[in-house]
Amino acid sequence: MHLGGYEEYEYAKVYWEPLQDEGVFLKNILKIVGQTFLLWVIYYLGTLIVNYFHIPLPGSVLGILILFVLLSIGVIKEQWLIAAVNPLLKHLSFFFIPIAVELMQWGDLFIKKGHLLFLPLVVSTLVALLATGGVVELLTKSNKQVKE
């Protein structure tokens, strides 16, 4: 296979091989676009529900809950979303950059009132850790009982 003079580099195969067969490349692009559209529809549905019923919750959070329910009951299969979700998860940390920049603008407030945030942060972290540990213990116990 001709890789444009980069045959000896392994990384070149990753970028050039999909381009060798335009049909496969186009099929993958259309799959990603379709799956991204499905995610957008679920997000938009959550936003519409929040706006219509005046629910004090961000539409994106309700959309995630709807997606979770649809995945849990099997209406949507994980395979239907995997091509669109993998790149998003791979670069997830970049989505937090705007939040970090916004928090930097509030630096004076954190210096003055930061001690008031410390206790709720510690308590909520401990509650999350304990709840996660409890759920994992319950699941591993029930998994052991099923195997026996």
C-alpha positions, 0 to 999 in steps of 0.5 A: 500500500502506498502511504505517500512516502510514509510507509515506515511510520505506523501512525501514517497507516492510521490516517491514510488507510481510511482514505484508501477506500472512499466508500468506507470513509464516507460510510464512517462519516455518515455514521458519525453524523447520524449518531451525532444527530441522534444525540442532538435530538435527545438533547433538544427533546430534553430542552423542549421538555424543560421549557414546556413544563418549566422544570428547574433543570438544565435541558442538557441534564434532562437529555442525559437522563433521557439518554440513560433511560433509553439505553437502560431499557434497550430502546437505543443500543450502545452500538448506535452511538459509539462512533460519535461518542468515542471522539467526544469522550477522547477529548472530554477534558477540552470541554471543561476549559470554558468552565475553568476560564470562567472560574478564574474570573471569579478569583476574588470571590473565591479568595473572600468567600472560599472558606464557605465552599470548603465544607460543602465540597468536602461533604459532597465528595464524601457522600459521593465516595460512600454512595459509590462504594456502597453501590459497588459492594451491593453489585459485587455481592449480587454478582457473586450470588448469581455466579454461585 
